[in-house]
């Protein structure tokens, strides 16, 4: 076997330019697959983490009758003692933060235009809302006792031609099903990097939001963040009571997780197409090699080399090309993922279409090294490279000595 491998390695050096081009093609194909897998992994992970930190938390404790889609403000749909429930949750070792939130539908308006928004009443002192505090780009953050301030997204402010310090009219529904309207001062503008929230979400201090919507001390949910999201089921079981609906991040991000499952087939198809291109390139290289070495095959057969040995020699050539191409691809792909993990891929306004969806897609995607997918793709690339060489190898192995030597 070592003799066959040495012959195969030497044969690759006969036409260095063709072997080098084939190696580069395999490496580029593999590298592109690694980068693509890293981008997909990064996008999915970022979308999930953004959804958790901005919209859902790891857990939500709500009244069983609460209708999330409607942002119900009816008293029977709201938690009666959210502060006590948050304090109870905070005593659990798995819980990092627990805070009440109040959600409502609203309309933000100026003299010339208006826009529907999601109104969120928050505790400004809670670290649960650090993404908005850290994303402040103008003005200042809300304070708990602020009764006339509002925080809005930078993108929303730009679309309505507003700026920090200006006044804005906000119309909301109330618990008694009568709309109420008030003028607020824009305390600051935030930018989370996720258009789905920056363009549709405004923040009020919880006390003001409760008074404005006639909810009194009630809240829509207790919003919980954990140290480890895999503890969600255990904490949900601990917080569960007959009248409460305790929802985990998996249920709250069901649309995203379902989309990931549906897109898996498309990604597999893309992988197959790219690997098929690699296979064609390798098969073409070996076919050209066989046609150029017809006489050599005849001489080897005449000297007693068996067909299976000639077959093995060509398979070893393909395997060597494939292995070297995979290694080159891993290096190129790794560098590509490192670059995209550091600099990111800015997609800008391409996420605007998702602004009103449940997908928290950021405006800049950062790649992550997808270990499992990379291993799978590396093995697949090597196997497909060898399989692609079966026909050329079989063609060379079945040549009759007399037929091959007749070309001399």
N, C-alpha and C positions, 0 to 999 in steps of 0.2 A: 504493500500500500504506500509506503514511503517513496518507493521508486516512482509509482504512478503520480504521486503528489508533486514530486520534483519535476517530472516531465510536464505536468499540467502548469506548474508555476513558470517553467521555462518557456512554454508555448505562449503564455500571456505576454511575455516580453518580446516575442518575435515582431509583433506589430504594436509597438508601444503607443503610438498615437491613437489607434482604435481602442486599445485596452484602456488608455487614460480617459478617452471621451466617454466610454461606457461606464467606467468607474465614477466619473463626474456626474453622469446622468443618474446613476443609481443613488449617489450621495445626495444630489440635489432633490431627487424625488423623496428620499427618506427624510432629508432635512425639512422639506416643506410639510411633510406629514407631521413631524414632531412639532413644528411651529403652529400648524393648524390645530392640532390636539391641545397644545398649550393655550392658544387663544380661546378655544371653546371652553376649556376647563376654567380659565380665568373669568370669562364672561359669566358663566353659570354661577361660579362661586361668589363673584362680586354682586351679581343680581340678588342672590339669596341673602348674602350678608347685609346688603343695603335694604332689602325688604324687611329683614328682622330688625335692624337698628332704627329704621325710619318709620315703618308702618305697623308691624305686627308684634314685635318683641318675641321672646321665646314662648311665652304663655300669655293668655288673656283669660281673666276670670270675669264672666258677664252673667247677667240674669238670663235664665233659660229662655225667656220670651224675647230677648233682645234681637232685633233685626238689623244686622250689620249693613246690608245693602241700603236700607232706608235711613240709617243714622237716627233711629227712633229716639225721641225725647220724652215719650210718655213715661210718667213716673213708675208705672208698673214694669217698664222695661229697663229701668236704671237701677244701679246698685244703691241701696239705702245707706250703707255705712262703708263707703269705699276707703276712707282713711284707716278704719279699723282693720279692714280686710288686707290692705297694703302692709300695715304693721305686722299682722299675723304672718304674711308671706315672707316678710323681711327677716323673720326669726329663723327661717330654714337655712341650713348650711349651704345648700345648693344655689340659693338665690343671691344674686349680686345687687339687684335694684328692683324695687316694687313701688309703683306710683299710680295714682288715679289719673285717668284721662277722660275728657268729655268730647264727643264728636258731634258735629252738626253740619247740615248743609247750609250754604250761604251764597249770597250774591254780592260781589265786590263791585262798586260802581264809582265812576267819575261823572262829570258833566256830559262827556261825549260818548262813553262806552261803559260796558259792564261785563262781568265774567263770573260764571259759577265756580265756587271754590269749596274746599273742605275746611271747615273751621275746627281747630283742635285746641281745646282748653288744657293747658299743661301746668305743672308745678315748675316754675322757672328755676327753682333751686335744685331740682333733681338732676343727677348725672345721666338719667335716661335720655335727656334731651341735649346732651353734649354735641351731637352732630350739627344741630342748628346753632348752638353757641360758638362752636369752633369754626363753623362756616360763615360767620358774620363778616360781611364785606363792607358794610356802611352802617353808621349809627351805633346804637347800643342794644344790648339784650333786654328782655323784659324783666321786670321786678315783680315779686309776688303781690305787692299792694298797688300795682299800677291799675287804674280804672279807666284809662282812656288810650292806652297804647296797644299797638298791634305790630306783629312781625310778619313780613311777607317775603316771598322769594324774589331774588334779583331778576330772574327771567319774567316773572309776573309783573314786577314793577316796570320793566322795560316795555312790556306789551301794552301797559296802561299809561305809559309816560309819567311814572311817578318816581319819587326819590325820598330818601329818609328825611323826616321832619315835616313832610307834607301831610295833608288830611285826606281821608278816604271814607266813603260811606259803605257800611256793611249792613246787609239785610239778612236775617236768619229766621228760621222757624223756631217756635217755642214749645214748651211742654203743654201749654193750653191750646196748641194748634193755631195760634194767631201770630202772624209774622211781626217782627219788631225790627226797627232800623235805628242806627246810631252812627255818629261820626267819630272816627278814631284817628289818632295821630300815629303815623308810621315811625316807630321807634328805631327800626333797623331793617336791613336787607340781608338775607342769608343766601348762601349758595352751597348746596350739598353735593353738586356735581351730578345730580339725578333729575333730569327734566320732569319726570313723572311727578315729583313732589314740589320742585321749585316753582312750577307753573300752576299748581292747583291747590296748594296748602297754605293757609294763614294760621298764625298762632296767637292765642290770647292767654293771659294768666287764668288759671283754673277758676279762681274766685269770681273774676269778672265774667268768664264764660258761663258759669253756673247762674249768676244773677241775670245776665243778658237773656239767657234761654229759659228762665223761670224753672231751672232744674233744682234750685236751692242747693243742698249739700250733696246731691246725688251725682253719680258719674256713669259714663257708658261702660267702663271696664277698669279693672286693675291690670296695669301693663307690667309684665315681669320679664327681667333679663336674668339669665343664669350664668354661672361660671362656665358650665359645659352644657351645650344644647342637647347632648344625649341624655341628660337627666330630666328632660321635659316630661316624659311619661310618668316618672316616679313622683315628681312634684305635683303633676296634675292629679294623681291618685290621692296625694296628701291633702290638696286643696279642695277636692271634690265634695260637694254637698248636693242634696236633692234639688234645690232650687237654683243652683249655679250651673252654668255651662263653662267648663274649663277647656279651652281650645289650645292645642299645641302649635308650634311653628310649622309643622308638616301640614296640618289642616289649613292653617292660615295662608300658606304659600302653595296651596294645591295647584293653582293655575300654572305657576312656574315649574313645579315638579312634573306636572302633566306635560307641559311643553317640552321639557327635557327628554322625557320618554319618547314623545312623538318625533323629536328631531334626531334621535339615535339612528333610526333607519336611514335618514338622509346622509348623516355623517358616515355611516358604514358604506353607503353607495359611493360617496366621494373617495373614501379610502380605497375601495375596490378599483375604481377607475384609475386612480393614480398608480396603484400597484400593477394594474394591467399594462399601463404605459411602460413601466419599468421592465415588466416581463417581456414585452415586445422588443425592447431595445436589447436585452440580454440575448434573446433568441436570435435576433438578427445578427448580432456579433458572432455567435457561435456558428450560425449557418455560413456566414462569410468565411469564417476560419476553416470550416470543413471543405468548402469548395476550393479554397486556396491550398489545402493540404491533402487533396485526393491521392496524389502519388504516395505521400507519406503514410497514409492509411494502408495503402496496398503493400508497401514495404514492411510495415509493422505486422500486418496479417501474414505476409509471406515468411517472416522470421518467426512465426509461431504465436504472436500475441492474439489471445482469444477475443471474441467479440465483446464479452462482458468486461474485459480489461479496458478495451478502447472506450466502451460506454462509461466505465468508471472514470477514466481519464478526463473525458469531456464534462462529466458531472462535477469532478473536482475543480476544473477550470471555472465552471459556473459558480460553484460554492465559494471559491476563493474570491471571485469578482463580487459576489453577493455580500460576503463577510466584510471585505474591505469597503464596499459601498455603504453598508450599514454603519460601520465605524465612522466613515467620513460624514455620513448623514447625521449621526448622533452629535458629532462635533459641531457641524454647521447649524443643526437644529437647536442644540444647546445654546450656542451663541445668539441665535435669533430669539429664543425664549428669554434669555438673560436681558437682551436689549429691550424687548417689549415688556418685560417685567419691571424694568427701570424707567424707561421713557413712556411706554404705553402707546396704544394706537388710538388717536383721537378721531372719533366718528361724529362729533359735533351734533348738528341738527338732525342727523339720521335717527336719533332717539325721540324726536318730537312726535313721531307717529305713535309712540308708546306712552305719551304723556298722560293719557287718561286710562291706561291699562293697568293691570296689576304687576307689570314687569318693571322692576326697579333697575333699568338698564342705565349705567353711567354714561356720560358723554365721552369718557376716555376708558378704554378697556386695557387692563394689564394682564399679561399672560402669566400662567403658572405652569411649572413643569409637571406634566401629567405622567407620573411614573408608570402606572398600570397600562395606560394606552400606549406609551412609548415601548414598553417591553413587548406588548402584543404586536405592535406594528413592526418592531425589529424582527421578531420571529416570523411574522407573516411575509415580510419582504425577503428574508433569506429563503424561506420555503418556496415562495412563488418564483424566485430567481432560479432555484434548482429545478422546479417543475417545468419552467419555461425552457430549460435546456434539454428536457427529455427527448423531444422530437429530433433536434439536431444531433444529439448524442446517439440516438437510435439509428439515425440515418448514416452516421459515420461508422457505427459498429456493424451494420449489415452489409457494408460494401464487400464485394468479392475481390480477392487479391488480383485476379486476372483483369477484372474490369477496371480497378483502380490503377494498375500498372500500365494499362493500355494508353493512358494519357501521357506516358513518358515520351 
